[in-house]
């Protein structure tokens, strides 16, 4: 198997610039840095609970113990959080009002669960506008994060089809 491409400093800065101009930038920065600095897969990031990351006194832990159900290989593992990542997670934590240890650490604005698809779709569409090589780099990044690209594309098509169906339905329904 060929070695996966790693992000250059310029590419990391491009991703951070993209995140900076979007809603929920603290959450998205924290998730990006969890992947970059702690080598967590997307599924692991989505599975992390508030109690995994936050101490009872409200500070960020130095390490996160992931259970077998939270990892890809089904083996528990410990993720060490460098100080700069702890600082990023603390900045995100300030934006959270609910601190229940059983809730996901990262979640969307309207739900207490994390749906990564809209975030990935937005980044993917942004990279397509930039250049084909950026789109290839993004797909490589997705693959490195442990996401099946075919499954992601099928999910994107499903969301698009549902959106189109609801739009067509709202147009046709008043006519009938």
C-alpha positions in Angstrom: 0.0 0.0 0.0 1.3 3.4 -0.9 2.2 5.9 1.8 -0.6 8.4 2.3 0.2 12.1 1.6 0.6 14.3 4.7 -0.5 17.9 4.9 2.0 20.6 4.3 2.1 23.7 6.5 0.5 25.7 3.6 -2.3 23.1 3.4 -2.9 23.2 7.1 -3.0 27.0 6.9 -5.6 26.7 4.1 -7.8 24.5 6.2 -7.5 26.8 9.2 -8.4 29.8 7.0 -11.4 28.0 5.7 -12.5 27.1 9.2 -12.0 30.6 10.5 -14.6 32.0 8.1 -17.4 29.5 9.0 -19.9 29.1 11.8 -18.7 27.0 14.8 -15.1 27.7 14.1 -14.0 26.8 17.7 -15.6 23.4 17.3 -14.2 22.8 13.9 -10.7 23.9 14.9 -10.8 21.6 17.9 -11.9 18.7 15.8 -9.3 19.4 13.1 -6.5 19.6 15.7 -7.8 16.4 17.4 -7.1 14.7 14.1 -3.8 16.4 13.4 -2.2 16.6 16.9 -3.7 13.5 18.6 -3.9 11.3 15.5 -7.6 10.5 16.1 -9.8 9.1 13.4 -13.1 10.9 12.6 -15.1 8.1 14.1 -13.1 8.4 17.3 -13.5 12.2 17.4 -17.3 11.8 17.0 -17.4 9.1 19.7 -15.6 11.1 22.4 -17.8 12.0 25.3 -17.6 15.1 27.5 -16.5 12.9 30.5 -13.6 11.5 28.3 -12.1 14.9 27.9 -13.1 17.1 30.8 -12.1 16.6 34.4 -14.7 17.0 37.2 -13.2 20.5 37.9 -13.8 21.6 34.3 -10.2 21.4 33.1 -9.1 19.4 30.0 -7.5 16.0 30.7 -3.9 15.3 29.5 -5.0 12.0 28.1 -8.2 10.4 26.8 -8.9 6.7 27.2 -11.0 5.5 24.3 -13.0 2.3 24.9 -13.1 -0.6 22.4 -16.4 0.7 21.1 -14.9 4.1 20.3 -12.0 2.9 18.2 -11.8 1.5 14.7 -10.0 -1.7 15.6 -12.1 -2.6 18.5 -9.2 -2.2 20.9 -9.1 0.4 23.7 -6.4 2.9 23.4 -5.1 6.0 25.2 -4.7 9.3 23.3 -2.3 11.8 24.7 -3.3 15.5 24.4 -0.5 17.9 24.0 -0.7 21.2 25.8 -1.5 23.2 22.7 -4.4 20.7 21.9 -5.7 21.0 25.5 -5.7 24.8 25.0 -7.7 24.5 21.8 -10.2 22.1 23.5 -10.6 24.6 26.4 -11.4 27.4 23.9 -14.1 25.1 22.4 -15.4 24.1 25.9 -16.1 27.8 26.7 -18.8 27.7 23.9 -20.5 24.7 25.5 -23.2 25.2 28.0 -24.2 21.6 28.8 -21.4 19.7 30.6 -23.1 16.3 31.1 -20.2 13.7 31.0 -22.4 11.3 29.0 -23.0 13.7 26.1 -20.7 13.9 23.1 -17.9 16.4 23.4 -18.5 17.6 19.9 -22.0 18.2 18.6 -23.9 20.2 16.0 -25.7 23.4 16.9 -29.2 22.0 16.9 -28.5 18.5 18.2 -26.5 16.9 21.0 -25.0 14.5 18.5 -22.3 15.1 15.9 -23.1 14.8 12.2 -19.8 15.2 10.4 -21.3 15.0 6.9 -22.2 18.7 6.4 -18.7 19.8 7.6 -17.0 17.4 5.2 -19.3 18.3 2.3 -18.5 22.0 2.9 -14.7 21.4 3.0 -15.0 19.1 -0.1 -16.9 21.7 -2.2 -14.5 24.4 -1.1 -11.5 22.3 -2.3 -13.2 21.6 -5.6 -13.3 25.4 -6.2 -9.6 25.8 -5.4 -8.1 23.2 -7.7 -8.1 19.5 -8.7 -4.9 18.9 -6.7 -6.6 20.3 -3.5 -9.6 18.0 -4.1 -7.2 15.0 -4.4 -5.4 16.1 -1.2 -8.8 16.4 0.5 -9.7 12.9 -0.6 -6.4 11.6 0.6 -7.0 13.4 4.0 -10.4 11.7 4.2 -8.9 8.3 3.5 -6.1 8.9 6.1 -8.8 9.8 8.7 -10.3 6.4 8.2 -13.4 7.4 6.2 -14.5 5.2 3.3 -14.6 7.7 0.4 -17.3 5.6 -1.4 -19.5 5.7 1.7 -19.0 9.5 2.0 -19.9 10.0 -1.6 -23.0 7.8 -1.2 -24.0 9.8 1.9 -23.5 13.0 0.0 -25.6 11.8 -2.9 -28.3 10.6 -0.5 -28.5 14.0 1.2 -28.6 15.7 -2.2 -31.4 13.4 -3.4 -33.4 14.0 -0.2 -32.9 17.8 -0.7 -34.0 17.6 -4.4 -37.0 15.4 -3.5 -38.2 17.8 -0.8 -37.8 20.7 -3.2 -39.7 19.0 -6.0 -42.3 17.8 -3.6 -42.9 21.4 -2.4 -43.3 22.6 -6.0 -45.6 19.7 -7.1 -47.7 19.5 -4.0 -49.4 22.9 -4.4 -50.2 22.1 -8.0 -52.0 18.9 -7.0 
